[in-house]
Amino acid sequence: MTCGDLPSSPAPEVAAPLEDENLLPEILVRLAPLPSALPRASLVCKSWRRLVTDRRFVRRFRAHHLRSPPPLIGFFEEVSRKPDAPNPAPDAPEVLSFTPILDHPDRVPVERFSLGLHDGSGRSNIGCRDGLVLLIDPAGFDIEVLVWDPVTGDQHRFLIPWVIDDGQGTEILNGAVLRTAGILDDRPFRFQAVLTGVDRQNKRLFACVYSSETGK
């Protein structure tokens, strides 16, 4: 060492990006929002599993991907019978069937999104938005509306008010459901539903709005 030279010290170790506790969440939150993304990441190591299963991270992951359209994992359609039902009756009620479109490992099993209704009634799908499905059952005296979250399996039911549906030729023509603002993993979910229809008995059109928070 010559005069005036300062003693050198070893350079501080820099953590690899995937080991940096501050940087890793920024990387994983940008994973594609596919069904297998977080489960596969959780298999890497214990620290990754702790991160991706943390409720705060999951909320942030969902909020991050709200900015872009979610991937289409499949679609619902009404079929006159279950695909495996032998010799169905001609007047058998239609059932809601899920058809997955993604390849493995993101392919969602058909039974995962089964409505699980065994009361023999036929329900019509009139809307799907924000991860919620809007169905109606017009078979009874009262028109029952069912809002269903296929991911959690949660269901919310309500009846069309008697002042609108007097059981005399009322028909729902269209509808939409919207998940209202709140925590993304709220259970039960909160929503508003808008329905339009026709009262043929009194020759009038109508529209009604229902809020799950007020129950009316």
C-alpha positions in Angstrom: 0.0 0.0 0.0 1.5 3.3 -1.0 1.1 6.6 0.8 -2.3 8.1 0.5 -4.1 4.8 -0.4 -7.1 3.9 1.6 -7.6 0.3 2.7 -10.1 -1.4 0.4 -13.1 -3.2 1.9 -15.1 -6.0 0.3 -18.1 -4.9 -1.8 -21.4 -5.6 0.0 -23.2 -8.7 -1.2 -26.2 -7.9 -3.3 -29.2 -10.3 -3.0 -30.3 -12.0 -6.1 -33.6 -10.5 -7.4 -35.6 -13.6 -6.5 -34.2 -13.6 -3.0 -34.8 -9.9 -2.3 -37.8 -9.7 0.0 -38.6 -6.2 -1.3 -38.2 -7.0 -4.9 -39.8 -10.4 -5.1 -43.4 -9.2 -4.4 -43.0 -6.7 -7.3 -42.0 -9.6 -9.6 -44.6 -12.1 -8.5 -47.5 -9.6 -8.6 -46.9 -9.3 -12.3 -47.4 -13.0 -13.0 -50.1 -13.7 -15.6 -53.5 -14.0 -13.8 -54.0 -17.6 -14.8 -55.5 -20.3 -12.5 -52.1 -22.1 -12.2 -49.9 -19.0 -11.7 -49.9 -18.6 -7.9 -50.2 -22.3 -7.1 -47.1 -23.1 -9.2 -45.2 -20.2 -7.7 -46.0 -21.6 -4.2 -44.2 -24.8 -5.0 -40.8 -23.1 -5.6 -39.9 -22.7 -1.9 -41.3 -22.0 1.6 -40.7 -18.2 1.3 -42.5 -18.0 -2.0 -45.4 -20.0 -0.6 -45.7 -17.7 2.4 -45.8 -14.7 0.1 -48.3 -15.9 -2.5 -50.7 -17.2 0.2 -50.7 -14.1 2.2 -54.1 -12.3 2.0 -52.5 -8.9 1.6 -50.5 -10.2 -1.4 -53.5 -11.9 -2.9 -55.6 -8.7 -2.7 -52.8 -6.7 -4.3 -52.4 -9.4 -7.0 -56.1 -9.1 -7.9 -56.1 -5.3 -7.7 -53.1 -5.1 -10.0 -54.8 -7.2 -12.7 -58.1 -5.3 -12.5 -56.4 -2.8 -14.8 -56.5 -5.3 -17.7 -59.1 -7.7 -19.0 -59.0 -11.1 -17.2 -58.2 -14.2 -19.2 -61.2 -16.1 -20.5 -61.2 -19.5 -18.8 -64.4 -20.8 -20.3 -68.1 -20.1 -20.9 -71.5 -21.1 -19.7 -74.2 -22.4 -21.9 -77.7 -23.8 -21.4 -78.1 -27.4 -22.5 -81.3 -29.5 -22.4 -79.7 -32.2 -20.3 -76.5 -33.2 -18.6 -74.1 -34.6 -21.2 -73.9 -38.0 -19.4 -77.6 -38.3 -18.8 -79.1 -41.3 -20.7 -82.3 -40.9 -22.6 -83.5 -37.6 -21.0 -87.2 -36.7 -21.0 -88.2 -34.5 -23.9 -89.4 -31.8 -21.4 -86.4 -32.0 -19.1 -85.4 -28.6 -17.8 -82.3 -26.9 -19.2 -79.2 -27.0 -17.1 -76.2 -24.6 -17.0 -73.1 -26.2 -18.3 -69.5 -24.9 -18.1 -67.1 -25.4 -21.0 -63.4 -24.8 -20.2 -61.2 -23.5 -23.1 -57.7 -23.3 -21.6 -55.1 -26.0 -21.8 -53.5 -27.8 -18.9 -52.4 -26.8 -16.3 -54.8 -23.8 -16.5 -57.8 -25.9 -17.6 -60.6 -25.7 -15.1 -62.5 -29.0 -14.5 -66.1 -28.9 -15.6 -67.4 -30.0 -12.2 -65.4 -27.1 -10.5 -68.1 -24.6 -11.8 -71.2 -26.7 -11.2 -74.1 -24.8 -9.9 -75.1 -27.8 -7.8 -78.9 -27.4 -8.0 -80.9 -30.6 -7.8 -84.4 -29.2 -7.4 -85.3 -30.0 -11.0 -86.0 -26.4 -12.0 -84.7 -24.8 -15.1 -82.9 -21.6 -14.8 -82.0 -19.2 -17.6 -78.7 -17.4 -17.7 -79.3 -13.8 -18.5 -75.9 -12.2 -17.6 -72.3 -12.7 -16.5 -70.0 -9.9 -15.3 -67.3 -9.3 -12.7 -67.1 -13.0 -12.0 -70.8 -13.3 -11.2 -73.6 -15.2 -13.0 -77.2 -13.9 -13.1 -79.9 -16.5 -13.6 -83.7 -16.5 -13.3 -86.2 -19.2 -12.6 -89.6 -18.2 -14.1 -91.2 -21.6 -13.6 -93.0 -20.9 -10.3 -95.6 -18.4 -9.4 -92.9 -16.0 -8.3 -89.9 -15.2 -10.5 -86.7 -16.1 -8.5 -83.4 -14.4 -9.3 -80.2 -16.2 -8.5 -76.8 -14.5 -8.4 -73.9 -17.0 -8.3 -70.2 -16.7 -7.8 -68.7 -19.8 -9.5 -65.3 -19.4 -7.9 -66.5 -19.4 -4.3 -69.8 -21.2 -4.8 -71.7 -18.5 -3.0 -75.3 -17.9 -4.0 -77.7 -15.0 -3.4 -81.4 -15.3 -4.2 -84.2 -12.7 -4.3 -87.7 -12.5 -5.8 -89.1 -10.0 -8.2 -91.4 -7.7 -6.2 -95.1 -8.5 -6.4 -95.9 -5.0 -7.5 -94.0 -5.9 -10.7 -94.6 -9.6 -10.9 -98.2 -10.4 -10.1 -98.0 -13.9 -11.6 -100.0 -12.8 -14.6 -97.8 -12.9 -17.7 -94.6 -11.2 -16.4 -91.5 -12.0 -18.3 -87.9 -11.0 -17.8 -86.3 -9.9 -21.0 -82.8 -9.0 -20.0 -80.6 -8.2 -17.0 -77.1 -7.4 -15.8 -75.2 -7.9 -12.6 -72.4 -5.7 -11.2 -70.1 -6.4 -8.3 -70.2 -3.3 -6.1 -67.1 -1.6 -4.6 -65.5 -3.2 -1.6 -62.9 -5.7 -0.6 -62.2 -8.0 -3.5 -62.5 -11.2 -1.5 -65.6 -10.0 0.5 -67.8 -12.9 1.5 -70.7 -12.8 1.0 -70.1 -10.8 -2.2 -71.9 -7.5 -2.7 -73.6 -6.6 -6.0 -76.4 -4.8 -7.8 -78.6 -6.4 -10.4 -80.7 -4.6 -13.1 -83.6 -6.4 -14.7 -85.9 -5.4 -17.5 -89.0 -7.1 -18.6 -92.6 -6.9 -19.8 -95.9 -7.2 -17.9 -98.1 -8.6 -20.7 -101.2 -8.6 -18.6 -101.1 -4.8 -18.0 -99.2 -4.0 -21.3 -96.2 -2.3 -19.8 -92.5 -2.5 -19.8 -90.5 -2.2 -16.5 -87.0 -2.0 -15.1 -85.9 -2.7 -11.5 -82.7 -2.5 -9.6 -81.8 -4.7 -6.6 -78.9 -4.1 -4.1 -77.6 -7.0 -2.0 -76.6 -4.5 0.7 -80.1 -3.2 1.3 -81.9 -6.4 0.3 -84.3 -4.5 -2.0 
